[in-house]
Amino acid sequence: MTLILAFLIGFFASVAAFILHSIIKEIQWLLTSKFTLESYNWLYLLFPVIGILITMLFVKYVVKDNISHGITRILYAISTKRSHLKAHNCWSSVIASAITIGFGGSVGAEAPIVLTGSAIGSNLGQLFRMDNKTLMLLVGCGAAAAIAGIFKAPIAGLVFTLEVLMVDLSMASLLPILISCVTATCFTYIFVGSDSLFTFFLDDKWTIERIPACILLGVACGLVSLYFIRAMGMCENMFSRMKDKPYTRLLTGGVILSSLIFLFPVLYGEGNNAINILLNGETGADWEKLLNNSLFYGHGNLLILYIALVILTKVFATSATNGAGGCGGTFAPSLFIGGFSGFLFARLWNINGIGVHLPEKNFTLLGMAGVMAGVMHAPLTGIFLIAEITNGYSLFMPLIIVGICAVMTISIFEPHSIYAMRLAKEGKLITHHTDKAALTLMSLDSVIEKDFVSVNADMSLGQLVNVISKSNTSFIPVLDNAGILLGEIDITKIRHIMFRTELYNRFTVSQIMTPVEAKLLLNDSMGNVMKTFEKENTSYLPVVDINNQLIGFISRTRVFSMYRKMVSDLSDE
């Protein structure tokens, strides 16, 4: 049954990818086909804002849910919702991102399609009542099929799921993921033919003398990736402060985006045409096509400056698109910045005569792999994706060198990818470590015991003994009238007076209660729960809200029992 579902997921993911790209191309043709190449176009100031406004209204009044950060949303669903994605995610991201990108939003279509494919897998799994482990696998199948379908790259789809979504590779998971990838790739060939997303013809084979240049490019790509992630995070924080003012966000983001696209038209949409110019250019006249539609037209001597400014501003255009209310991902922007960075690196190297001549088109390709690998902390994805989509397997060795150096460089500064950063900070990131994955998948709310008997501070010892006789646990919390946790009664510490009836009216709870040594908040991670149990060496821990009101308590025995079961389930083939 799982293999059949994997086939269906691959088919539906390829259909979704075909529909999305068809809508994007149609909208872009309708809006920009009449633009003149020799001059700037004022409509670049208008179209992106209109697209984001339509997207924002669609999300607010039709979807009525947050659909941004597609891949992060998948990771969140895997780690906290047992791989349950909402049904509307099967179509809402396709429509929203098509409008955003078609009107000029400087984002990628890959993350929305990955979310769509994963949602298809999740909802098919839920429809056929699959268990949580199979559901996680089907979500991975959907993500892999989406990448494979968009780029016609089945191996890249497989390694993307392993590296980015952290779905463990085993014999039980390998076959379904491969089926979904191959199915999506085959149907994409049927829908759009054999043309690749990027065209590339190798004219200059790689030689071993270029190893130093490849290493340096990898380091440069790692630093560019760091700039990308840090700048993106800074912009997201700025727009998050305006989350309750949607039209202020639209105005701010729209002005930034439209201004940048007006100055640098290559920032319009995904930018695949610009990358193809770099990959296929042979002469200065070819590369100067990047300056079309802009104020820089006819000034080929400013090409290097133009490319450098595009690299610096692309991240702000992407952030402004999503921050203003648009829908799109960072997958394509990382490829875009990588391609431009690789070209700039090779051009500067050749101009300064540093060493052996570097073919700019080859290093454009290597830069794409390097920056994408660095941004996603996924070297294999970058290597195989670029090799597959450009038929560039002849550059496999330099792709590996650049990808590895890029990831090693950025890992010094950022331990997590751009997708995983938010979840890692919350302790909700799935990893390939079985014990850590088990803790992440465990829900704090599911182990809280809320059936408890409490006492107040004024209660007499006699009344307390009566309560203890009716309690099923040794955890007796002391609360005030508002439910605030004041302390606890440790039965082992009052045994010497519990059975002395002459003391029942002499002592009150306030005199014999002990302060709570440790307590948990409702949003604490399970990793913190386990550490607290080990540190305090206690059998029970109270769980309180931010006002110190008691919600319930957690039993050490129950937590460790659930943890052992979770580890067993994850380890079971």
N, C-alpha and C positions, 0 to 999 in steps of 0.2 A: 504493500500500500504506500509506503514512504517513497518508493522509486516512482510510482505513478504520479504522486503529488509533486515530486521534484520535476518531472517532465512538464506537468501543467504549469508549475511556477515559472519554468524557463520560457514557455510559450507566452504566457500572459505578460511577463516582464519585457520580452522583446516587442510585444504589441504596444505596451505603454511607452517604451523608448521611441518606437517609430512614430507614434502619435505626437509625443512631445516635440521631437525634432521637426516634424512636419509642420506643426502649428507655429513654432518659432520661425522657421524659414519663410512661411507664408506671411506672417506679420511683418518681418523685417523687409521682405520684398515689397509689400504694399506701402510701407512707410519710407523706404530709402532708395527705391529703384530710380527715382527721378533726380536724385542729388547729383550735382556737378562735382567732378573730381578736382577741378582746378581751383576751387574756392571753398571757404568755410560755409557752413550751413546753420542758419539761426535755429532751425527746427530741432537741432541737437539739444537746445536748451529747454525744449518743451516736451518732447516725446518721453524721456525717462520718467519725468514727474507724473505724466498722465498714466503711464504703465503702473507705477507704484501705487498711485491713488486707486486705480481699478482693482489692483491686487489686494490692497488694504481693505477696500469695501467688500470684496469677495470673501476674504477670510473672516471679516467681522460679522457679516450678515448671512452668509451662506454656510461656511464651514463652522464658524463659532468655536474655534479651537486654535491653539498655537501649533503651527506646522513648520516653524523655523528650525534651523540646526538639525537637518534630517538625520545625519549619521549619528550625531550625539543622541538624538531621540531614540534611535535603535539601540544604542548601547545602554541607555537608561531603561528601556523596556526589558532588555535582557536581564539587567541586574536587579531591577526592583519590581517588575510587573510580570515576571515569569514569561517573558516574550510575547505578551499580549499587546498588539497594536490595534488601534481603532479602525473600524471598517472604512471610514472616510479617507484614511491615509492611502487607500488603494487608488484614489483618483484626485483628491484635492491638491496634492503637491504638483501633479502634472499640469493642471489648469493654471494654478497660481504662478508657477515658475515659467510656463509658456508665455503668459502675459508680461511678467516682469522682464524676461530676457528678450522677448520679441520687441518690446518698446525701448530696449537699450540698457536694461539693468546689467551692470558689470559683474555678473556672477555666473556660476556653472549650472548645467542641468543635471549633473551626475548625482549629487546628493539627493535631490528630489526623486530621481528615478530609483536610487538605492532604497530610499524610504518606501517608495511605492512597491518595489519588488519584495522587500521585507514584509510589508503589510499584507501583500497577497499571500506570502507564505504563512504568516501568522494566522490570518483569517481562514485559509483553507485548513490549516491544522486544527483550529478551534472548531470549524464546521464538522470535521471528522473525529473530534474529541480525542486528539492525540495527547500523550502525556507531556509534561513540561520539557523533558529532555529532547523529545522529538520535535516539539514546537520550536525550541531554540535552534535545532538543526534546520528546520524549514525556513526560519527567519534568515539563517545564513545562506541557504539555497537561493532565497529571493535576492539578497544583496549581491551574491556572486553572479547570478543570472543577469542582474541589472548592469553590472560592470562589463560582463562578457557581451551582452547585447549591444550596449552603447558603442563599445570600441572594437567589437568582433575579436575579443581577446579572452578566450576561455581560461587559459592558465592564469592570467592576471586576475580574473574573477575569483578563481580558487584561492590564490595567495592573499588577495585583499581580504577575504573572509577570515583567513587564518591570522593575518597580521593585525588588521584593524578591528574586526569584531571579536577577536579572541576565541573563535570557535575552535575547539581542539580537533586536531587531525587524528582520525582513527579509521580503521577499516570500515566501521559502521557509518562514518560521516563522509568519507572520501567519495564513495560511489554516488550518493544522492547529489552532492555538490557538483561533481563532474557532469552528471546527467543534466542538471539544470543549466550549467554553463554551456555545454555543447548544444543543447536544445535552443537556448536563447541566441547563440551565435549563428546556428543554421537558419533559423527563421529570420534573423536580421539580414542574412545574405539573400534570402528569398524576397524580403520586402524592399531592400534598397540596392541590391546588386553587390558586386565585388569591390567597389571603391572603398578605400580606407578613410577614416576621419581626417588623417593627415597623410599627405603624399610625400614620399622620400625616396630618392634614388642615390645609392652610394657611388660616388665618383672617386673618392680618395680613401683607400683602405687604411685601417689603423695600423700604426707601426709602434714598436716597443720604445722608440725614442720619445714618444708622446706621453709616457707614463708620468713624468714630473708635472706636465701640464694638466693631466687628468686628476692627479692628486690635489693640485692647487685649485682646480675647478670645483672639486668635491668640497674642499674647505670653504671656498667662496659660496657655494650653494648652501652649505650649512649655515653660514652667517646670514645669507639672504632669507633662508627659512626662519631663522631667529627673528629677523626684522619683521617678516610677514606675521608671525605669531604674536609678537609683542605689540606691533602696531594694530593688529586686528583686535587684540584684547583691550587696548586703550580706547579704541573707537567704540567697541561694544559697551564698555563701562560708561562712556559719555552718553550713548543713546539710551542705556538702561535707566539713567537718571531722568529721562523724559518719558518713561513708559506710561505714565498716566496722562500724557499730553500728545496724543497721536498726531494731531495736525502740526504741532510744533516739530515733532520728529520728521514728518513728511516735508515740511518746509526746509528744515536744516539739512536733512539728507538729500533732498531734491536739489537744493542749490549747489551743494558740494558735488554731487554726481553730474548734474547737467553742465556745470562749469568745466569739470575735468574732461567730459566727453567732447565738449565744444573745442577745447584746446587740443585734446588728443583723441581723435575719432576712433583710433584702434581700440579704445577702451569700451566701445559700444558692443554690448552683448558678450558672448563667450570669448570672442577674439580668435577663433580658429583660423580665419582667413589670414590674419596677420602672421600667425605661426607658420602657415603654409608658404607665405612670402619668404620668410627667413629660411625655411627648409629647402626651398627650390630656387632661390635667387642665385644668379651666376655673375651678374654685373651690378655696378652701382645703380643703374637705371632700374633694375629689378627691385632692389632693396628700397629705393626711394619711393616705391608705391606705398610704403607705410605712411608717407607724408600726405597722401591724397586726402581731400576734404578738409584739410587743416590750414591754419595760418602759416605752417612751415612749408607748404607746397612750393616747389621750385627751389628750395634751399637745401640741396643735397649735402652741402658742407656741414649742416647742423644735424645730420643723421645720428651721430653718436650721442650728442646732447639730447636729442629727442628720445632715443631709446632709454637712456639713463633716467630721464624724467618720467617716462612711462613706467619703468620698474618701480620708482619711488611712489608714484601716485596710484598704481593699480590697486594696492591694498586699501587705500582710502575710498576709491570708487566702489570696491566690493563691500566694504563696511557700511558705506553710506546707503548702498542699495538695500541691504538687509535691515540696517538700522532705521531707515525711513519707512519700512513696512513691506518691502519686496520679499520675494521668496527665491532662494537659490543657494548654491553651495560654494565651497572654497576649493573644490577639486580642480575645476578648470582654471580658476585664477592661479593656482600653484603651477600648473603646466604652462600657463601664459608667461608668468614671471620667470619661470625656469628657462623657457626658450629664449626670451629676451636677454636674460642674464648670461646664458651660454654664448649667445652671439656676441654680446658686448665684450665678454672675457676674451674670446678668440680675436675679435677685431683689435682690441687694445694690445693684445699680445703681439699680433702681426705688425701693427703700426710701429711699436717700439722695438721690433726685431729681437725679442728676448731669446728665442731659441729656434727650433724647427718650426716651419710654417704650419699653422693650424687651420684646417678647413672649417669655415664659419658654420656651414650647414650641419656638419657632424657635431660640432660643439653646441649648436642650438638643441640638437636632440639629446645630448648628454646633460645639458642644463635642465631640460624638462624632467628627466629622470631624477637628477640630483635634488632639485628643490621639492618636487613632489615627495620623494623619499624622506627628506628632512622634515617637511611640514607634517606628514602623516606618521613619521617614525616607522616607515614600512619600506625598507630597501628592496625587498623582493618584488613588491607591487610596482614600484617605480621601474625596476629593471625589466620585468616581464611585460609590463604594460607598454612601455616605449618600444621594446623590441617587437612586440606583436603588432601594434597599430601602424608601425612604419616599415614592417618587414626588415627591421634593422638588426637581424641576428649577427651580421658580420661585425657589429660593434659591441658584441656581448661582453667582451673583456673590459673595455673602457666603461661601459655602463655599470658593471659590477664595482669597478674602482671608484667611480664618482659617487654611486649610491652609498657605498659603505663609508666613504670619507665624509659625505654630507651628514649621515646619521650619527657618526661618531662625533662630529663637530657640534651639532646642535644638542646632543645628549649631555654635553658638558654643562649647558645652560638650562635646558628644558628636558625633564625626565619623561614627559608625556606628550603625545601628539596633540594637535589642535582640537581633535575631536574628543580626546579623553581627559583634557585638562579639567573641565568643569566637574566631571564625575569623580575624578581622582581626588579633588579637593573635598568632596562630600563623602569619600570612602565608599563609592558605589560603582567602582570600576572593576569589571571582570578581567582576570588575568589568566595566564596559562598555568599558574600555580594552583593545584587542586585545593589545598587548604584555604588559600586566600579567596579563591572563587566560591568555595562553600560558604564562607563567612559573608561574602558579598550577596550571595543569593538568599541567605537567610534574612527574614524580615523581623525586625525588633517587635513590631506590633503583634506578630503571630505567636510570640513566646511570652507575652505579658499575661499574667494571671490577674484578673480583675475581681475574682470572687474572694474577697478577704473580709475579715472582721476587724474593725478598728475600735479604739477606745479613746476617751478624752482625758485630759490631764487631771481633772477634778475627781475622777472615779476612785472609789476606795479599793483597797486590796481585795476585799471580799468580792466586790462586783467584778474585779479583774479576773479572779480565779474562776468565777462563773462563766465569763466570756472565754477563757482559755479552754475550759472543758468542752465548749461547743465548736472550737476552731479546729480546722483540719491541718493547719500549718503552725510552725513555731514562730512565724513572722507576725507580730502584733504591732501595727503602727499606731502611734499616738497622734491624733488630729485635733485641730480646734474646730469651731463651728463652721468655718469657711472651707474646711477640708485641707488646710495647710499642714504639712508634715512637721511635727514638733520634735519627734524622737521615736524610739521603738522600745518594745519590751523584749528583753532576751530571757526566755524562760529558764535557760540554764543558770542564769545569774540570780534568780529569785527563788530557787528551790528551797533554800534554807528558811524561807519565811512563808512559802506558799501553803504549807500544811499546818501552820500555827494559827488556829482560828482566833486566838486572843489578840492577834495583831491585825485582824481584818479591817478594823475600824481606826487603827492607829496610823496606817500608811495610806498615802494616795499615789496614784500613778505618776504624778509629777515628781515624787520623791524617789521613785525606783526606776524610772525610765532612763535610758542611755541615749546620748546623741547619735544621730545617724552618721557613721563614719564615711560612707560613700553613697552616692545616688546617681541615677542616670536620667538624662533628658530624653524625650521621645524621639528626637532626631539623631541620637547617638548611633554610630555605626556598630555593627556586631563585633568588629575587631576591638573596639574600645570596651565593649561589654566583657569580652573574654579577658582582656588585660586587667580590667577592674576586678573581676572575680579572682584572678591569680594574685593580684597585689593585695587585696583585702582578706583573702582566704576565708570568705564567708559563704554561707549557703543560700542567702537571699539578698537581692538588691532592689530597693524601691525605685520606681520610675515616676518622675514628677514633670509637670509642665514648667513653663518659664516663670510662673507665679508661685512655684513650690507647692502646688496642689497635687496631692497623690493621685496617680492614675491607676497604679497597680504595682505588682512586684514580679521579679523574674527569679525563677528557681535555677540554681546551678545545675542540678540533676537534669532538668528538662532541656536546658540549653545544650549541654554536652551530648545528650541523647540525640537531639535533632541534628547537631553538628556531625556526629558519627554517621547518621543516616544519609546526610547530604553528601559527605565525602564518599560513602559507599556508592551512592547513585551516580556521582560524577566519574568514579573510577570504573564502573561497570561498563563493559563493552556491549 
